[in-house]
Amino acid sequence: MIKIVNTCFLSILCIAVLCALTCDSYNVVHFGAKPNGRSDSSLFFLRAWMAACRSARPSTVYVPRGTFLLRPVTFSGSCKNRVTFHIQGTLVAPSDYWSMGNSGFWILFHEVSRVSILGGKIDGRGKGFWGCRRKGGNCPVGARSISFLWCKDIYVRGLTSINSQTIHMAIGRSRNMVIEYTNIRAPSGSPNTDGIHVQYSSDITIRRSIIRTGDDCVSIGPGTRNMWVERIGCGPGHGISIGSLGNGIREEGVQNVTVTTSVFTKTDNGVRIKSWARPSSGYATNIHFRNLVMLNVVKPIIIDQTYCPNYQCPHQSSGVKISKVTYRNIRGSSSTPEAITLDCSRTNPCTGIKLHNIKLSTPNKATRAVCFNAGGSTRGLVIPRSCLRTQY
């Protein structure tokens, strides 16, 4: 797979950094925002955004040091020229989680292009919401901290996101994005706090980031293609997952995804593909997991086509077709003897699975690989011993 980092994003980076210093600048404080963490600054952020968006010249929305309270806010396009959000302060959500409403979003960028977000910290204050969820009470749906819908040519660098109510960063119906040097944190027991979730999007690069959450570090949903993930420090969390797939009968597939040069520390899974056990037109193909280190991971390599997290299982056979998946140069330790699990659909067996140079061990125990309906090939040293049905 061709690496999805091209020269245009190098130019975006140069333009974004230069713009933060030389472009028309709109300071949110000058529009009325208060950096005291108590006064609602949502309207003033929107006014600064609209001024920058109307500018015929490249422009910057500048957020100085301090703490700014934001209620749910949507930054919409289209803008006349490039806009850079240069954030030196901290954005915080309301402490009362009911104040976030039921839209599912906190900070939303909608139908924007040529936007860069540099630096800053966002705090979703999710603790109260997680407590409501654990009690099984009457809770709102929960808000994703920062989302991009129907966007293109987006660059995010150096953003820190902590304690999102649900997903920290969500990308949908978007293309041509680079996210790098992000730091995403939430407690390991926080429910559904995925680091970065991508679906129905293309040409997405995520790199050089640290993600520690209560769910997937990176989750890759239906309709994702041409995605590159590299140099991720993942854990705690549920690993890097493709899926869940097969939630609908008619569903777009996932293709051309590479996860490389990353480290997984004490995660529930390493690299995972998961689908529901029900009919579906979904698929996952041309997937590459390579040059990965597993440190005390529960299930380092896993395909799970009977995924059912809530015990309300369909008890059918998954229609999702999984093919051309390569695992190459993966080493480290598994916290359980079953280091490789390839549990594929009985009606749509996995094909073209490749295990190349795998070395996974369990302290003081023999490791094993378990396969159901999985066919492919091996190359080089593979520990534990491959269970694939040989295909040529």
C-alpha positions in Angstrom: 0.0 0.0 0.0 1.3 3.5 -0.9 1.8 5.6 2.2 -0.8 8.3 2.4 1.4 11.2 3.3 2.1 13.5 0.3 3.8 16.8 -0.3 0.6 18.8 -0.2 0.4 18.2 3.5 3.9 19.3 4.0 2.8 22.6 2.4 -0.3 22.7 4.6 2.0 22.4 7.6 4.2 25.2 6.4 1.2 27.4 5.6 -0.4 26.7 8.9 2.6 27.5 11.0 3.4 30.6 8.9 -0.2 31.7 9.0 -0.3 31.5 12.8 2.4 34.2 12.7 1.6 36.4 9.7 -2.1 36.0 8.7 -5.1 38.1 9.7 -5.6 37.2 13.3 -8.9 37.1 15.3 -8.3 36.8 19.0 -11.4 35.2 20.7 -10.8 37.5 23.8 -11.2 40.6 21.6 -14.7 39.2 20.7 -15.7 38.8 24.3 -14.4 35.4 25.4 -13.4 35.2 29.0 -10.4 32.9 30.0 -11.7 32.2 33.4 -13.2 28.8 32.9 -16.6 29.9 34.1 -18.1 32.3 31.6 -19.7 30.8 28.5 -17.5 31.7 25.6 -19.3 29.8 22.8 -20.9 32.8 21.1 -17.6 34.7 21.1 -15.7 31.8 19.6 -18.3 31.6 16.9 -18.0 35.3 16.1 -14.2 35.0 15.8 -14.7 32.0 13.5 -17.2 33.8 11.3 -14.9 36.8 10.9 -12.0 34.5 10.0 -14.2 32.5 7.6 -15.3 35.6 5.8 -11.7 36.8 5.3 -10.4 36.8 1.7 -6.9 36.3 3.1 -5.6 33.3 5.1 -6.6 33.9 8.7 -6.1 32.7 12.2 -8.5 32.2 15.1 -6.3 32.8 18.1 -7.1 31.3 21.5 -4.6 32.7 24.1 -3.6 31.1 27.4 -6.3 30.6 29.9 -9.4 28.3 30.3 -12.4 28.9 28.1 -15.8 27.3 28.8 -17.6 26.1 25.7 -21.1 24.7 25.3 -21.8 22.6 22.2 -20.6 24.7 19.2 -20.5 24.1 15.4 -18.0 25.8 13.1 -19.4 25.6 9.6 -18.0 26.4 6.2 -17.4 27.1 3.6 -14.7 29.7 4.2 -13.2 32.0 1.6 -9.6 31.0 2.4 -7.5 28.9 4.8 -8.3 29.2 8.5 -5.9 28.2 11.3 -7.1 27.6 14.9 -4.1 28.4 17.0 -4.9 27.3 20.5 -2.6 28.1 23.4 -5.3 27.7 26.1 -7.6 25.0 27.4 -11.2 24.5 26.2 -13.5 22.9 28.8 -17.0 21.5 28.6 -19.7 22.3 31.1 -19.4 20.5 34.4 -23.1 19.5 34.2 -23.2 16.8 31.5 -26.9 17.5 30.9 -25.8 20.9 29.5 -24.3 19.1 26.5 -27.7 18.1 25.2 -28.4 15.1 23.0 -26.7 16.1 19.7 -23.8 13.8 20.4 -21.3 16.6 19.7 -19.3 19.1 21.7 -17.0 20.8 19.2 -18.1 20.2 15.6 -16.5 21.2 12.3 -19.0 20.8 9.6 -18.4 21.1 5.8 -15.1 23.0 6.2 -12.0 22.7 4.1 -8.4 23.9 4.4 -8.6 24.2 8.2 -5.6 23.6 10.6 -5.8 23.1 14.3 -2.5 23.7 16.1 -1.9 22.9 19.8 -4.3 23.4 22.6 -6.1 21.2 25.1 -9.7 20.2 25.3 -11.3 18.7 28.4 -14.7 16.9 28.0 -15.2 16.6 31.7 -16.6 13.1 31.2 -16.5 11.7 34.8 -20.0 12.6 35.7 -21.4 11.2 32.5 -19.5 7.9 32.9 -20.9 7.6 36.4 -24.4 8.0 35.1 -23.7 5.3 32.5 -22.4 2.9 35.1 -25.5 3.3 37.2 -27.7 2.6 34.3 -29.7 5.8 35.0 -31.5 8.2 32.7 -28.5 9.7 30.9 -28.0 11.8 27.8 -26.4 10.2 24.7 -23.0 11.7 25.5 -20.9 14.0 23.4 -17.9 13.4 21.2 -15.3 16.0 22.1 -14.2 17.1 18.6 -15.8 16.0 15.3 -15.3 16.5 11.6 -18.2 15.8 9.3 -18.1 16.4 5.5 -14.7 18.0 5.8 -11.6 17.9 3.6 -8.0 19.1 3.7 -7.8 19.2 7.5 -4.5 19.2 9.5 -4.5 18.7 13.3 -1.2 18.9 15.2 -0.3 18.9 18.9 -3.9 18.7 20.2 -4.4 17.2 23.7 -7.9 15.7 24.5 -8.7 14.4 27.9 -11.8 12.9 29.5 -14.2 13.0 26.6 -17.7 11.8 27.4 -17.6 9.4 24.5 -15.3 9.4 21.5 -12.5 11.9 21.7 -12.1 12.6 18.0 -14.6 11.5 15.3 -14.2 11.7 11.6 -17.0 11.1 9.2 -17.7 11.7 5.5 -14.4 13.4 5.2 -11.2 13.1 3.2 -7.6 14.3 3.1 -6.8 14.6 6.8 -3.6 14.4 8.8 -3.7 14.1 12.6 -0.3 14.0 14.3 1.4 14.6 17.7 -1.9 14.2 19.5 -2.2 13.2 23.1 -5.5 11.5 24.1 -6.2 10.4 27.6 -9.1 9.0 29.6 -9.2 6.4 32.5 -9.0 2.8 31.5 -12.5 2.2 32.9 -14.2 5.0 31.1 -16.9 3.5 28.7 -16.8 4.1 24.9 -14.0 6.7 25.1 -12.4 5.7 21.8 -9.4 7.9 20.9 -10.0 8.5 17.2 -12.9 7.0 15.3 -13.0 7.1 11.5 -15.8 6.0 9.1 -17.1 6.8 5.6 -13.8 8.7 5.0 -10.7 8.4 2.8 -7.1 9.4 2.7 -6.7 9.7 6.5 -3.3 9.7 8.2 -2.8 9.4 12.0 0.7 9.4 13.3 3.1 10.1 16.2 0.4 10.1 18.8 -0.1 8.7 22.4 -3.6 7.3 23.1 -4.7 6.0 26.5 -8.4 5.4 26.9 -11.2 3.1 28.0 -11.9 1.8 24.5 -10.2 1.5 21.1 -7.1 3.7 20.6 -8.2 4.0 17.0 -11.4 2.5 15.6 -12.0 2.2 11.8 -15.6 1.9 10.8 -17.5 1.1 7.6 -16.7 3.1 4.4 -13.1 3.8 5.3 -10.4 3.5 2.6 -6.8 4.6 2.2 -5.9 5.0 5.8 -2.4 5.1 7.3 -1.7 4.7 11.0 1.9 4.8 12.3 3.9 5.4 15.4 1.1 5.2 17.9 1.6 4.5 21.6 -1.6 2.6 22.5 -2.6 1.6 26.0 -4.4 1.2 28.1 -7.4 0.6 25.9 -8.9 -1.9 23.5 -6.2 -1.7 20.8 -6.6 -0.6 17.2 -9.7 -2.1 15.7 -11.4 -2.3 12.3 -15.0 -2.5 13.1 -17.3 -3.3 14.4 -18.6 -4.2 10.9 -21.8 -5.8 9.8 -24.1 -3.7 11.9 -26.4 -3.3 8.9 -27.4 -5.5 6.0 -26.2 -3.0 3.4 -22.9 -1.5 4.5 -19.8 -0.2 2.8 -16.5 -2.0 3.3 -13.1 -1.1 4.6 -10.1 -1.3 2.3 -6.5 -0.2 2.0 -5.6 0.3 5.7 -2.1 0.1 7.1 -1.1 0.1 10.8 2.6 0.2 11.3 5.5 0.9 13.7 3.4 1.1 16.9 3.5 -0.2 20.5 0.6 -1.7 22.4 1.0 -1.7 26.2 -1.4 -3.8 28.4 -4.3 -3.4 26.0 -7.2 -5.8 25.8 -6.5 -6.4 22.1 -3.6 -5.5 19.8 -4.8 -5.4 16.2 -8.4 -6.5 15.8 -11.0 -6.9 13.1 -14.5 -7.4 14.5 -17.9 -8.0 12.9 -21.4 -8.9 14.1 -22.7 -12.4 13.3 -25.5 -11.3 11.0 -26.0 -11.0 7.2 -24.2 -8.0 5.7 -22.7 -6.7 2.5 -19.7 -5.4 4.4 -16.1 -6.4 3.9 -12.5 -5.7 4.9 -9.7 -6.2 2.4 -6.1 -5.2 1.7 -5.3 -4.6 5.4 -1.7 -4.5 6.6 -0.5 -4.8 10.2 3.2 -4.6 10.4 6.2 -3.7 12.6 4.3 -3.8 15.8 5.3 -4.5 19.4 2.9 -6.1 21.9 3.7 -5.7 25.7 1.5 -7.8 27.9 -1.5 -7.6 25.6 -4.5 -9.9 26.2 -5.2 -10.8 22.6 -2.4 -9.4 20.3 -3.8 -10.6 17.0 -7.6 -11.2 16.7 -10.3 -11.5 14.1 -13.7 -11.8 15.8 -16.7 -12.4 13.5 -19.0 -13.2 16.4 -18.6 -9.8 18.1 -21.3 -9.2 20.7 -20.4 -6.8 23.5 -23.8 -6.5 25.1 -25.0 -10.1 25.3 -27.8 -9.4 22.9 -26.3 -11.5 20.2 -27.8 -12.2 16.7 -26.5 -15.9 16.7 -26.2 -15.9 13.0 -23.2 -16.1 10.6 -21.4 -13.0 9.6 -21.8 -11.8 6.1 -18.7 -9.6 6.3 -16.0 -10.9 3.9 -12.5 -10.6 5.3 -9.6 -11.0 2.8 -6.0 -10.1 2.1 -5.0 -9.3 5.6 -1.2 -9.4 6.3 0.4 -9.6 9.7 4.1 -8.9 9.4 7.0 -8.5 11.9 4.8 -8.5 15.1 6.6 -9.4 18.3 6.2 -9.2 22.1 4.2 -10.7 24.9 0.7 -11.9 25.3 -0.8 -12.0 28.8 -2.9 -15.1 27.8 -1.8 -18.3 26.1 -4.0 -17.7 23.1 -1.9 -15.1 21.3 -3.5 -15.4 17.9 -7.3 -15.8 17.4 -8.8 -15.9 13.9 -12.5 -16.6 14.4 -14.0 -16.2 11.0 -17.4 -16.6 9.5 -18.5 -20.1 8.7 -20.4 -19.0 5.6 -17.8 -16.4 4.5 -14.4 -17.8 5.6 -11.4 -15.4 5.8 -9.1 -15.8 2.8 -5.7 -14.5 2.0 -4.5 -14.2 5.6 -0.7 -13.9 5.8 1.4 -14.5 8.9 5.0 -13.3 8.3 7.6 -13.3 11.0 5.5 -13.4 14.1 7.0 -14.0 17.6 4.6 -13.8 20.5 5.3 -15.4 23.9 3.5 -15.8 27.2 5.5 -15.8 30.4 5.9 -19.3 31.7 3.3 -20.7 29.4 3.2 -22.0 25.8 1.3 -19.8 23.4 -1.1 -21.1 20.8 -3.0 -19.9 17.8 -6.7 -20.8 17.3 -8.4 -20.6 13.9 -11.9 -21.1 12.7 -12.7 -20.9 9.0 -9.4 -19.0 8.2 -7.2 -19.7 5.2 -3.9 -18.2 4.1 -0.2 -18.7 4.3 2.8 -18.3 6.5 6.4 -17.1 5.9 9.4 -17.0 8.1 9.3 -17.8 11.9 5.8 -17.9 13.2 5.3 -18.3 17.0 2.8 -19.6 18.1 2.6 -22.1 15.3 0.2 -21.1 12.6 -3.3 -22.7 12.5 -4.2 -21.3 9.1 -5.7 -23.6 6.5 -3.1 -23.4 3.7 -4.1 -21.5 0.6 -2.0 -21.0 -2.5 
